[in-house]
């Protein structure tokens, strides 16, 4: 992905962005981060 793709996704309202290919640890960390924000 290009840096502007990340920026466009975040500007569109996405809470985060995970580039492909990603490591399983990155996915787990991203999900954990989002779940911890839910309260």
VOPADREN-233991 format. One record per atom (N, C-alpha, C, O, CB): residue in three letters; x, y, z; atom name. Coordinates in nm, 2 decimals, always signed. Glycine has a CB too. Example, Ala and Ser with C-alpha at 12.3 -4.5 7.8 and 13.67 -1.06 7.14 Angstrom:
REM residues 2
REC resn   east  north     up name
REC  ALA  +1.32  -0.57  +0.78    N
REC  ALA  +1.23  -0.45  +0.78   CA
REC  ALA  +1.32  -0.33  +0.78    C
REC  ALA  +1.42  -0.33  +0.85    O
REC  ALA  +1.13  -0.45  +0.90   CB
REC  SER  +1.28  -0.22  +0.71    N
REC  SER  +1.37  -0.11  +0.71   CA
REC  SER  +1.29  +0.00  +0.79    C
REC  SER  +1.34  +0.11  +0.80    O
REC  SER  +1.41  -0.06  +0.57   CB
//
This chain:
REM residues 39
REC resn   east  north     up name
REC  UNK  +0.08  -0.12  +0.00    N
REC  UNK  +0.00  +0.00  +0.00   CA
REC  UNK  +0.09  +0.12  +0.00    C
REC  UNK  +0.20  +0.12  +0.05    O
REC  UNK  -0.09  +0.00  +0.12   CB
REC  UNK  +0.03  +0.23  -0.05    N
REC  UNK  +0.10  +0.35  -0.06   CA
REC  UNK  +0.07  +0.44  +0.06    C
REC  UNK  -0.04  +0.42  +0.12    O
REC  UNK  +0.07  +0.43  -0.19   CB
REC  UNK  +0.15  +0.53  +0.10    N
REC  UNK  +0.12  +0.61  +0.22   CA
REC  UNK  -0.01  +0.69  +0.20    C
REC  UNK  -0.08  +0.71  +0.30    O
REC  UNK  +0.24  +0.71  +0.24   CB
REC  UNK  -0.04  +0.73  +0.08    N
REC  UNK  -0.16  +0.81  +0.06   CA
REC  UNK  -0.29  +0.72  +0.08    C
REC  UNK  -0.39  +0.77  +0.11    O
REC  UNK  -0.16  +0.87  -0.07   CB
REC  UNK  -0.27  +0.59  +0.06    N
REC  UNK  -0.38  +0.49  +0.08   CA
REC  UNK  -0.41  +0.49  +0.23    C
REC  UNK  -0.53  +0.49  +0.27    O
REC  UNK  -0.35  +0.35  +0.03   CB
REC  UNK  -0.31  +0.48  +0.31    N
REC  UNK  -0.33  +0.48  +0.46   CA
REC  UNK  -0.40  +0.61  +0.50    C
REC  UNK  -0.50  +0.61  +0.58    O
REC  UNK  -0.19  +0.47  +0.53   CB
REC  UNK  -0.35  +0.72  +0.45    N
REC  UNK  -0.41  +0.85  +0.49   CA
REC  UNK  -0.56  +0.86  +0.44    C
REC  UNK  -0.64  +0.91  +0.52    O
REC  UNK  -0.33  +0.97  +0.42   CB
REC  UNK  -0.59  +0.81  +0.32    N
REC  UNK  -0.72  +0.82  +0.27   CA
REC  UNK  -0.81  +0.73  +0.36    C
REC  UNK  -0.93  +0.77  +0.39    O
REC  UNK  -0.73  +0.77  +0.13   CB
REC  UNK  -0.77  +0.62  +0.40    N
REC  UNK  -0.85  +0.53  +0.48   CA
REC  UNK  -0.88  +0.59  +0.62    C
REC  UNK  -0.99  +0.59  +0.67    O
REC  UNK  -0.78  +0.39  +0.50   CB
REC  UNK  -0.78  +0.65  +0.68    N
REC  UNK  -0.80  +0.72  +0.81   CA
REC  UNK  -0.89  +0.84  +0.80    C
REC  UNK  -0.97  +0.87  +0.88    O
REC  UNK  -0.66  +0.76  +0.87   CB
REC  UNK  -0.87  +0.92  +0.69    N
REC  UNK  -0.96  +1.03  +0.67   CA
REC  UNK  -1.10  +0.99  +0.64    C
REC  UNK  -1.19  +1.07  +0.67    O
REC  UNK  -0.91  +1.11  +0.55   CB
REC  UNK  -1.12  +0.87  +0.59    N
REC  UNK  -1.26  +0.82  +0.56   CA
REC  UNK  -1.33  +0.77  +0.68    C
REC  UNK  -1.45  +0.74  +0.68    O
REC  UNK  -1.25  +0.71  +0.45   CB
REC  UNK  -1.25  +0.76  +0.79    N
REC  UNK  -1.31  +0.72  +0.92   CA
REC  UNK  -1.27  +0.59  +0.97    C
REC  UNK  -1.32  +0.55  +1.08    O
REC  UNK  -1.46  +0.72  +0.90   CB
REC  UNK  -1.18  +0.53  +0.91    N
REC  UNK  -1.12  +0.40  +0.96   CA
REC  UNK  -1.05  +0.43  +1.09    C
REC  UNK  -0.98  +0.53  +1.11    O
REC  UNK  -1.03  +0.33  +0.86   CB
REC  UNK  -1.06  +0.34  +1.19    N
REC  UNK  -0.99  +0.35  +1.31   CA
REC  UNK  -0.84  +0.31  +1.31    C
REC  UNK  -0.76  +0.34  +1.40    O
REC  UNK  -1.06  +0.27  +1.42   CB
REC  UNK  -0.80  +0.24  +1.21    N
REC  UNK  -0.67  +0.19  +1.19   CA
REC  UNK  -0.64  +0.13  +1.06    C
REC  UNK  -0.73  +0.14  +0.97    O
REC  UNK  -0.64  +0.08  +1.30   CB
REC  UNK  -0.52  +0.09  +1.03    N
REC  UNK  -0.48  +0.04  +0.90   CA
REC  UNK  -0.38  -0.06  +0.92    C
REC  UNK  -0.28  -0.04  +0.99    O
REC  UNK  -0.44  +0.16  +0.81   CB
REC  UNK  -0.39  -0.17  +0.85    N
REC  UNK  -0.29  -0.28  +0.86   CA
REC  UNK  -0.25  -0.32  +0.72    C
REC  UNK  -0.34  -0.37  +0.64    O
REC  UNK  -0.35  -0.40  +0.94   CB
REC  UNK  -0.13  -0.30  +0.68    N
REC  UNK  -0.08  -0.33  +0.55   CA
REC  UNK  -0.07  -0.48  +0.53    C
REC  UNK  -0.04  -0.56  +0.62    O
REC  UNK  +0.06  -0.26  +0.53   CB
REC  UNK  -0.09  -0.52  +0.41    N
REC  UNK  -0.07  -0.66  +0.37   CA
REC  UNK  +0.07  -0.67  +0.30    C
REC  UNK  +0.11  -0.57  +0.23    O
REC  UNK  -0.18  -0.71  +0.27   CB
REC  UNK  +0.14  -0.78  +0.31    N
REC  UNK  +0.12  -0.89  +0.40   CA
REC  UNK  +0.15  -0.84  +0.54    C
REC  UNK  +0.24  -0.76  +0.56    O
REC  UNK  +0.20  -1.01  +0.36   CB
REC  UNK  +0.08  -0.90  +0.64    N
REC  UNK  +0.11  -0.86  +0.78   CA
REC  UNK  +0.14  -0.99  +0.86    C
REC  UNK  +0.10  -1.10  +0.82    O
REC  UNK  -0.01  -0.79  +0.84   CB
REC  UNK  +0.21  -0.97  +0.96    N
REC  UNK  +0.25  -1.08  +1.05   CA
REC  UNK  +0.13  -1.11  +1.15    C
REC  UNK  +0.06  -1.01  +1.18    O
REC  UNK  +0.38  -1.06  +1.13   CB
REC  UNK  +0.11  -1.23  +1.19    N
REC  UNK  +0.00  -1.26  +1.28   CA
REC  UNK  +0.01  -1.18  +1.41    C
REC  UNK  -0.09  -1.14  +1.46    O
REC  UNK  +0.01  -1.41  +1.31   CB
REC  UNK  +0.13  -1.15  +1.45    N
REC  UNK  +0.15  -1.07  +1.57   CA
REC  UNK  +0.10  -0.93  +1.55    C
REC  UNK  +0.04  -0.87  +1.65    O
REC  UNK  +0.30  -1.07  +1.62   CB
REC  UNK  +0.11  -0.88  +1.43    N
REC  UNK  +0.06  -0.74  +1.40   CA
REC  UNK  -0.09  -0.74  +1.41    C
REC  UNK  -0.15  -0.64  +1.46    O
REC  UNK  +0.11  -0.69  +1.27   CB
REC  UNK  -0.15  -0.84  +1.35    N
REC  UNK  -0.30  -0.85  +1.35   CA
REC  UNK  -0.35  -0.86  +1.50    C
REC  UNK  -0.44  -0.79  +1.53    O
REC  UNK  -0.34  -0.97  +1.27   CB
REC  UNK  -0.29  -0.95  +1.57    N
REC  UNK  -0.33  -0.97  +1.71   CA
REC  UNK  -0.32  -0.83  +1.79    C
REC  UNK  -0.40  -0.80  +1.87    O
REC  UNK  -0.25  -1.08  +1.78   CB
REC  UNK  -0.20  -0.77  +1.77    N
REC  UNK  -0.18  -0.64  +1.84   CA
REC  UNK  -0.28  -0.53  +1.80    C
REC  UNK  -0.33  -0.46  +1.88    O
REC  UNK  -0.04  -0.59  +1.81   CB
REC  UNK  -0.32  -0.53  +1.67    N
REC  UNK  -0.41  -0.43  +1.62   CA
REC  UNK  -0.55  -0.46  +1.68    C
REC  UNK  -0.62  -0.37  +1.73    O
REC  UNK  -0.42  -0.43  +1.47   CB
REC  UNK  -0.59  -0.58  +1.68    N
REC  UNK  -0.72  -0.62  +1.74   CA
REC  UNK  -0.73  -0.59  +1.89    C
REC  UNK  -0.83  -0.54  +1.94    O
REC  UNK  -0.75  -0.77  +1.71   CB
REC  UNK  -0.62  -0.63  +1.96    N
REC  UNK  -0.62  -0.60  +2.10   CA
REC  UNK  -0.62  -0.45  +2.13    C
REC  UNK  -0.69  -0.41  +2.23    O
REC  UNK  -0.49  -0.66  +2.16   CB
REC  UNK  -0.56  -0.37  +2.05    N
REC  UNK  -0.56  -0.23  +2.07   CA
REC  UNK  -0.70  -0.17  +2.05    C
REC  UNK  -0.75  -0.09  +2.13    O
REC  UNK  -0.47  -0.16  +1.97   CB
REC  UNK  -0.77  -0.22  +1.95    N
REC  UNK  -0.91  -0.17  +1.92   CA
REC  UNK  -1.00  -0.22  +2.03    C
REC  UNK  -1.09  -0.15  +2.07    O
REC  UNK  -0.95  -0.22  +1.79   CB
REC  UNK  -0.99  -0.34  +2.08    N
REC  UNK  -1.07  -0.39  +2.18   CA
REC  UNK  -1.05  -0.32  +2.31    C
REC  UNK  -1.15  -0.30  +2.39    O
REC  UNK  -1.05  -0.54  +2.20   CB
REC  UNK  -0.93  -0.28  +2.34    N
REC  UNK  -0.90  -0.21  +2.47   CA
REC  UNK  -0.96  -0.07  +2.47    C
REC  UNK  -0.99  -0.01  +2.57    O
REC  UNK  -0.75  -0.20  +2.49   CB
REC  UNK  -0.98  -0.01  +2.35    N
REC  UNK  -1.04  +0.12  +2.34   CA
REC  UNK  -1.19  +0.12  +2.36    C
REC  UNK  -1.25  +0.22  +2.38    O
REC  UNK  -1.01  +0.18  +2.20   CB
REC  UNK  -1.25  +0.00  +2.34    N
REC  UNK  -1.40  -0.01  +2.35   CA
REC  UNK  -1.45  +0.02  +2.49    C
REC  UNK  -1.57  +0.06  +2.51    O
REC  UNK  -1.45  -0.14  +2.31   CB
REC  UNK  -1.37  +0.00  +2.59    N
REC  UNK  -1.41  +0.03  +2.73   CA
REC  UNK  -1.47  -0.08  +2.79    C
REC  UNK  -1.51  -0.07  +2.91    O
REC  UNK  -1.50  +0.14  +2.74   CB
//
